[in-house]
Amino acid sequence: MNDTLHMNGTTHVNAAAQPRRSAAVPMAMTETGQPAGAAPQAGSAAHRSAPVPLHGAAAAQPTTDSTTPSTPEAVARTDGRHAPIGALVYFSSASENTARFVASCRLDEVGVNVYRIPLKPGAAQLNVREPYVLMVPTYGGGDAKKAVPVQVKRFLNNPANRAWIRGVIASGNTNFGTAYCAAGDIIAAKCRVPYLYRFELMGTREDTRKVRDGIVRFFSERRG
């Protein structure tokens, strides 16, 4: 298994399935005017979290494939007349920090399917076939080359999974310095999707509210 995050819009990407964006993804600015990928200064308003305006992603649809989609970990609650508005795909380490954050968002209650990328190598592969936002913790202890978890690389290196990504949210530790939440920068650039939000460690109640409301708004705007 190649654990290099190798999609780049040429050999490994189905161009018809990709959002119509330029090759380089401009880093969105936070409310403090700081680039989403830069490490916040200690004591600054952006030190613990850095909100980024959630704006529309491209509506390009991938070609149909025959893979059976995985069942969501948490199925969106709908009234039976409407389909889910979108999905969140997340990865959480054994610490369960990201898992607890996702659970606190209660996204299934607002029409969002929730999928979890398996932690253990022997687990069945996750197959997602609907538009989703990816939430990922940053690994590497400050080494940006190791920022994206191997399990996430494997998930995204499946072209059928990658074709449905519409945005990314990252968590991290400000002790990582310039590599704070670097996983979000890397994935946004590689997949050509907006870097929507970042937060530190387990996040705060304010982070939870902003992510929940922001994801609903993000998908609702795409649906028109």
C-alpha positions in Angstrom: 0.0 0.0 0.0 1.4 3.4 -1.0 0.8 5.7 1.9 1.9 8.9 0.1 -0.8 11.4 -0.5 -0.2 11.5 -4.2 -3.3 13.0 -5.8 -2.3 16.2 -7.7 -4.8 16.9 -10.4 -2.9 15.1 -13.2 -2.2 11.4 -13.2 -4.2 10.4 -10.1 -7.2 12.6 -10.3 -10.4 12.2 -12.4 -10.5 15.8 -13.7 -14.3 15.6 -14.4 -14.9 14.8 -10.7 -12.9 17.6 -9.3 -14.2 21.0 -8.1 -13.5 23.7 -10.6 -10.7 25.5 -8.8 -7.2 26.6 -9.7 -4.3 24.3 -8.9 -3.3 26.3 -5.9 -5.8 26.9 -3.2 -5.5 30.4 -1.7 -5.5 30.2 2.1 -8.7 31.7 3.4 -8.3 34.4 6.0 -9.4 34.0 9.6 -11.4 36.6 11.5 -8.1 38.0 12.8 -6.7 38.3 9.2 -4.3 35.4 9.7 -3.9 32.8 6.9 -5.6 29.5 7.8 -2.4 27.6 7.6 -0.3 29.9 9.8 0.4 29.1 13.4 -1.4 31.6 15.7 0.7 33.6 18.1 0.3 32.7 21.8 -2.2 35.0 23.4 -3.8 36.0 20.2 -7.5 35.7 19.4 -6.7 32.9 17.0 -4.6 30.9 19.5 -7.2 28.3 20.2 -9.3 28.3 17.1 -9.3 29.9 13.8 -12.7 30.3 12.0 -12.7 30.5 8.2 -15.7 31.8 6.3 -17.5 28.7 4.9 -18.1 29.5 1.2 -19.5 27.4 -1.6 -17.5 24.5 -3.1 -17.8 23.3 -6.6 -20.8 21.3 -7.6 -19.0 18.9 -10.0 -20.2 15.3 -9.7 -18.0 12.3 -10.0 -18.7 9.5 -12.5 -20.7 6.6 -11.2 -18.8 3.5 -9.8 -20.0 0.1 -8.8 -18.6 0.0 -5.3 -21.1 -0.5 -2.5 -21.2 2.6 -0.2 -20.4 2.1 3.5 -23.1 2.6 6.1 -22.7 5.9 8.0 -21.6 5.6 11.7 -24.4 8.1 12.4 -27.3 8.2 9.9 -28.8 11.6 9.1 -32.3 12.0 10.6 -34.7 13.1 7.9 -38.4 13.2 7.7 -38.4 10.6 5.0 -39.1 13.1 2.2 -35.7 14.6 1.9 -32.3 13.2 1.4 -29.4 14.0 3.7 -27.9 17.4 2.9 -24.3 16.0 2.9 -21.8 14.1 5.0 -18.9 14.5 7.4 -16.0 12.0 7.1 -13.6 12.1 10.0 -10.6 10.2 11.4 -9.8 10.0 15.1 -6.8 8.4 16.8 -7.0 6.2 19.9 -7.2 9.4 22.0 -10.7 9.8 20.6 -10.4 13.6 20.7 -11.8 14.1 17.2 -14.5 11.5 17.8 -15.7 13.3 20.9 -15.7 16.6 19.0 -17.8 15.1 16.2 -20.2 13.5 18.7 -20.7 16.9 20.4 -21.7 18.5 17.0 -24.7 16.1 16.7 -24.6 16.4 12.9 -27.0 13.6 12.3 -29.7 15.7 13.9 -29.4 18.3 11.2 -29.4 16.0 8.2 -25.7 15.2 7.9 -24.5 11.6 7.6 -21.3 10.9 9.6 -18.7 8.4 8.6 -15.5 7.4 10.4 -12.3 6.3 8.7 -11.2 3.1 10.4 -8.2 3.3 12.8 -7.0 -0.3 12.5 -5.3 -1.5 9.3 -7.4 -4.7 9.1 -10.7 -3.0 9.1 -13.0 -2.9 6.1 -12.3 0.0 3.7 -14.6 3.0 4.0 -16.4 3.9 0.8 -18.2 7.2 0.7 -20.3 8.1 -2.3 -21.9 11.4 -1.4 -20.5 14.9 -1.0 -18.6 15.3 2.3 -16.4 17.5 4.4 -13.4 15.8 5.8 -12.3 16.4 9.4 -8.8 15.3 10.3 -6.4 15.7 13.2 -2.8 16.8 12.5 0.0 14.3 13.2 3.7 14.6 13.0 4.6 16.5 16.2 5.5 19.5 14.1 6.8 17.6 11.0 4.6 18.8 8.2 5.6 15.8 6.0 3.9 13.5 8.6 0.9 15.8 9.3 -1.7 13.7 7.5 -2.5 10.4 9.2 -1.7 7.3 7.1 -5.3 6.1 7.3 -6.5 9.4 5.8 -4.0 9.1 3.0 -5.2 5.6 2.2 -8.8 6.8 2.2 -8.1 9.7 -0.1 -5.8 7.7 -2.4 -9.0 5.8 -3.5 -10.1 8.0 -6.5 -13.8 7.2 -5.9 -13.6 8.5 -2.3 -11.5 11.5 -3.3 -14.0 12.5 -5.9 -16.7 13.4 -3.4 -14.6 15.6 -1.0 -15.9 19.2 -0.9 -14.0 20.8 2.0 -11.7 20.1 4.9 -11.6 20.9 8.6 -8.4 20.2 10.7 -7.5 20.1 14.4 -4.0 20.4 15.8 -1.8 21.6 18.6 -0.4 25.1 18.7 2.8 23.5 20.2 3.5 22.3 16.6 4.3 25.9 15.6 4.1 26.5 11.9 2.8 23.0 11.4 -0.3 23.8 13.5 -3.3 22.1 11.7 -1.0 21.5 8.7 -3.0 18.5 7.6 -5.8 20.8 6.5 -3.4 22.9 4.4 -2.0 19.8 2.7 -5.4 18.2 1.9 -7.0 21.4 0.7 -4.1 22.0 -1.7 -3.9 18.4 -2.9 -7.7 17.9 -3.4 -8.4 21.5 -4.5 -11.1 22.2 -1.9 -11.6 25.0 0.6 -10.0 24.8 4.0 -13.1 25.6 6.1 -12.1 25.6 9.7 -9.4 24.7 12.2 -9.5 24.2 16.0 -7.1 23.1 18.8 -7.1 19.6 20.3 -10.7 18.8 21.4 -12.1 22.2 20.5 -14.4 24.4 22.5 -18.1 24.8 22.7 -17.8 27.7 20.4 -15.9 25.5 17.9 -18.6 22.9 18.1 -21.3 25.5 17.4 -19.5 27.0 14.5 -18.7 23.7 12.9 -22.2 22.4 13.2 -23.8 25.6 11.9 -21.1 26.1 9.2 -21.5 22.6 7.8 -25.2 23.0 7.5 -24.8 26.3 5.8 -22.1 25.0 3.5 -24.2 22.1 2.2 -27.4 24.2 2.1 -25.8 26.8 -0.1 -24.6 24.1 -2.5 -28.1 22.7 -2.8 -29.4 26.2 -3.7 
